[in-house]
Amino acid sequence: MDVVDAELRLGSPSEERTKAEKVRIIACGAIAREVLAIRQANGLDHIDLVCLPAIWHAHPQKIAPGVEQAIAEARAEGFSRIFVGYADCGTGGLLDKVCEREGVERIAGPHCYSFFVGNDAFAAKDDDVTSFFLTDFLARQFRGFVIEPLGLDRYPQLKEMYFGNYEKLVYLSQVEDEALQQKAKEAADYLGLTYEYRFTGYGDLTGELLKAR
């Protein structure tokens, strides 16, 4: 499995002994920066982060089996405390079945847009049904994670098919960065959508990670 370790592990005896004290976070690569930032800001040194491919954002059928395999690998490495750094993320409940079967918890919510806004606040806002969302990650990786997977670089006429029913692009930013805001504006222009900026910070993600002790 193609996973990216988010910290260097030397495999020393002392490190092996501390694994029982750590929490293995198995997360989507699209939120790796945010998890690491929260870990550093809150002194969560017990978090051991492994990320699965962010491109699964476009292939949600891979998430549940990928997480299940990563859980098995974590236990084989000696981790008994495991937390899943995904919301449902388009798995249609299949990830919840894996979590229930394996006895682990995941980030609450339907997707990262919701937990970055705050799940309660996102659910209460009913005028976003025609909004297309970007996060910091997607603003950085708009071409690789939106344009190319949808084939818009090869068949630009598909933009109307995919985005014709959207009215605005909403950039949900985790950090205030003018360069990312410019990228998000360019994405909105590319799709022919009205641009809206909302700073969310890390939303519910901080609380979820603070619980993973």
Buried (B, 14 or more C-beta within 10 A) or exposed (E): EEBEEBEEEEEEEEEEEBBEEBBBBBBBBBBBBBBBBBBEEEEBEEBBBBBBBBBBBBEBEBBBBBBBBBBEBBEEBBBEBBBBBBBBBBBEEBBBEBBEEBEBBBBBBBBBBBBBBBBEEBEEEEEBEEBBBBBBBBBBBBBEBBBBBBEBEEEEEEBEEBBEEBBBBBBBBBEEBEEBBEBBBEBBEBBEBEBBBEEBBBBBBBBBBEEBE
